[in-house]
Amino acid sequence: MASSEVVEVVTRAEARQRWEQRLELRREQRRQQRPPHPGLGIALVMLGIGAAAVALLGPLVLGLIDYHASAGAVAQIKGGDVAGLLLVAPVSIIAGVLVLRGHRRGAALGLGPAAYGLYLYFQLVIGGDPGRYPGNSERFFPLLLGLFVIAGFIIVRGWSEVDPPDPVDSVSPGINRFAAWFFLVVAAFLALGLHLPGLLGVWSGKPGSEYLSDPVVFWVVKMMDLGLVVPILLSVGVGLLRGRGWARRMRGPVAGWGALLGSSVAGMAFVMLASGDPAGSIVMTLAFGTFAVVALTLAVLVHRPRPASGSRYSIRGDSSLD
């Protein structure tokens, strides 16, 4: 093949590549200019109202939902209801209103409450022990199931509305590194500081009071924390340190989820300590309280509004996810 023909082939390939890049950019611009689907906003508002309803109907306020669990587990549920009423419900409703008003930022904000809902409502349904403790929580199964399904819909639909990362990160390198190391430290604490001692006690034939009182709750929490929470925190933390685009895209939702989950666990630890539960611990209460404050601060830093880039719906120039 003559050199001129080689040059012509290379030129055509480069031209085609540039054309495909421009076409993909136009498609991404059109997607960014479209407001998020209103169904997502409605679902987020419904999730917020439902989260408040579960908290109000539960043992924290009205006591109409009587869970099949020990007094210690019910104290943990009360702590979770505090976070649900004061944080999860308002954040979900605010995110829903933002989406309904056409702001894409609401989709990323709403993924945190949705992930929290999947985590919590599954445990509330599965974690009871009707053969050992009286209660009536099975009557509220439709409510918990409905919120679980809504949360799942928000995760699936909301992720498609989250903006892909910019080539230049809108979050400062310092905050990004802080988020990465915070995720890694929390993952290590959950795996080694919180769950490993309980597992070692069970494996050695000397289980603690938490296992003896609520073995189902014990294993459900271990399975979800060690099978979901810890791997997600580790993968996103490492991804952020390595500068991966997919990790930057997940940073906001994971930070929001961690802030809500951390606040809920801190509330549980405080209520257990205040009620004199044998599993209560000043060290764990202080640790979870610190994690909750830091996680809330990080979520605010990550989700805070950035300067607009010329229009209400930010147009991104690069959709690379590495």
N, C-alpha and C positions, 0 to 999 in steps of 0.2 A: 504494500500500500504506500502510495506517495506521501511525502510529508505534508503536502497541502491537504490531502484527504484526511489525514490524521487530525490536523488542526481543525478542519471543518467538523469532524465527528465530535471532538472535544468541545468546540464552541456550541454545537447544538445541544450537547448534554448539559453544559453549564446554563444555557438559555432555558432549557426545560426545567432545570432545578430551580432557577430564579423564578420562573413562572409558577411553579408549584408552591414555592414559599410565599409568593405574593397572594396566591389563591387561598392558601391556608390562613394567612394574615387577615384577609378580607372576611373569611368565614368567622374567625375569632372576633374580629371587630364587630361584626353583625351580632354575634352571640352576646358580647359584652354590652351592646347597646340595647338589647332586649331586656325588659324588666323581668325579675324572677317570677315563676309561675305563682299565681295567687293561691292555688291549692296548698302550696308550702306554707304560706303565711297563715292560712286558716288552720292548718294542722298544728302549727306552733302555738297559736292562741289556744286551741283546744287542749294541747298538752299542758300549757301553763295553768289553765283552769282546772284540768284534771289533777295535776300535781297538788294544787292548793286544796282541792276537794279531799284527796286521800289524806293529806296532812290534818285537815280539820276533822274528818270523820274518824281518824285513828285515835290511839290512846293519848296523844298529846293534848287534844282539846275535848272532843265530844265523847270519845270512847265507844262509838258505835261499831267500829271494826275491832273485833276481839281476836287477835292473832293466836294461833296454836303454838305458843312459845313460852319459855321460862320468863321469870321476872327480869333477869338480866338481858335477855334478847329483846324483851319489850322496851326496856330502857334504851337499848340501842336504836330501836325503831323510833322512839320519841326524839332522840337526837337527830336522826335522819329527817324526821318530819319538820324539825325547826329549820333545817337547811332547805327543805322542800318548799316551805311556806315563805321564807324570807329571801331566798336566792333563786331556786330553780324556777318557781312559778313566775316571778317578775321578769327574769332574764328571758324565759321562753316567750312570754307575752310581748315584751319589748322587741325581741327578734321578729316575731310574727308581724307586729305593726310595721317594722322597718321593711319587711318583705312586701307587705300589702301596699306600702307607699312607694315601692319600686326601687328600694335600696338593696343592692346585692350583698352588702356587708351583713345584712340580717341573716342570710343563709349560713355564713360561717359562724356567726354568733349562736345560731340555733342548733348547731350540731352538738354543742356541749350539753345542753339540757336533754337532747334526744339520746345521746350515749348514756347519760346518767339514768334516764328512764328505762332503757333496755337493761341496764345493770341492776337497778333497784327493784323494778316490778317483777322481774323474773325471780329474784330472791324472795320477795314477799309471798309469791305463790308457791314456790317449791320448798322453801325453808321451814315450813311448819311441821309439827308433829301431832296430828289429831289423836293418835292413839295414846298420847301421854298427857297432853294439855288440852283443856276445854277451850272453846272459842267458836267464832262464827265467820271467820274470814272467807270461807268458801262461798258464802252468799255474795261477796263482793268480787268474785272472780271475773264476771263480765266487765266490771270497771277496770280492774288491773289488766285484763287481757286487751281491752280496747286501747288503753294507754300504751301498752307494749307494742301493739300493731301500729299505732300512730307514730311512736318513736322510731320504729323501723322504717316507716315510710319517709320520715324526715331525714333519716340518715341517707337513704338511697337517693331521694330527690334533691336533698340539700347539697350533697357532695357534687352533683352535676352543676350546681349554681356557684360553687366556690371558684373564685378567679384563680387561674394558673399563676405561678410566681413570675414576677418581673425578672428580667436579666440582672438588674441591679436591685438588691433586696431593699424593700421599704423599711425594714426593721434594722436598727443599727447593729453592727457586728458584736458589740458588747452585750446587747440584749439577746441576740441570737445565741451566743456562747453561754450566757447565763441560763437561757431556757434549756439548752442541750444538757448542761451539767446538772441542772435541777431535775430534769426528767431521769437522768441516770442515777442520781443520788436517791431519789424517791423509789425507783425500781429496786435498788439494792437494799434500801431500808425495808420495803415491803417483803422482799424475798427472804432476807437474812435476819432482819431484826424483828419482824412481826410474825411471819408465818413459820419459819424454820423451827423456832423453839417449841411451838405447839405440835408440829409434826414429829419432832424428836421425842417429845413426851409420849405421843401415841405409839410410835414405833418401839419405844423402850418399855411399853406396858405401864407407863405412869402418866396417863392423860390428865390434863388440867380440868378445872371446874367448867370451863367454857365448852369443852368437848363432852363432858359427862352430862351437862344440862341440856345441850342442843347439838347432838352429833350431826344432824342433817344440815343445820345452819353452818356448822364448822366446816363440813366438806364442800358445801356449795360456795362459800366465801373463798375457801382455799382454791377451788377449781377455777373460779372466775378471776380472782386476783392473779394467781400464778399462771393461768392459761391465757388470759386476755390483757389485763392491766399491765403487768410487768413486761411481757413481750412488746406491747405497743410502745411503752415508754422507752424501752431499750432501743428499739429499732428507730424511732423518731429522734432520740437523743444522738445516736451514732450518725444517723443521716444528716442531722444539722451540723455536726462537727465536720462531716465530710463535704458539706456544701451541696447536698442533693436537693434538686427542685421539688421532688415529691415530699420530702421532709418539711421544706418551708411551707408547702401547701397545707400540710397536716398540722403545722405548729399552732395555729390559732384554735382550731377545733380541739386539739389535745390539751392545750392550755386551759380552755374553757371547761372541758370535761374534768380535768384534774382539779380545777378550782372548786367546782361544785362537789365533786366526790370527796376532796380533802376537807371541805367545810362540813360535809355530812358526817364523815368519820370523826372529825374533831368534836362535833356536837354529840355523837354517840359516846366518845370517851369521857366527855365532861359529865353527861348525864349518869353514866355508869359510876364515875367517881363520886358524884354528889349523892347518889342513891345508896352508896355503900356496897356496891356489887363486888364480890371477891375478885372478879377479873379486872376491876378498875385499877388504874395505875397513874400516879402523878407523872411519872416519866413519860408514859405513852400519851397522856393528855397534853403535856407541854410540847411533846414532839409533834403530835398531830395538829395542835394549835398553831405552832410555828409553820408547819408545812402549809396549812390552810391560808395563813396570812400571806406567805410568800407566793403561793399559787394564785391567790386573788390579785395580788399586785402584778404578777407576770401576765395574767389574763388581761388586765386593764392596759398594760403596756403594749401587748400584742394586738389587741382589738381596737385601740384608740383610733379615731378617724385620722386619716392622712390628708394632706392637701390635695384637692381635686385636680385632675389632669385635664381640665378643659370642659368636662361635661359631668352630668350627674352619674352616669354609668361609666366607670373608668375603663378606658380602652387600653388593652395590653398589646405590646408590640412583639412579645416572644412568648410562646406557649410551651416551651421546652420543659419537660418534666424529668430530664436526665434518665 
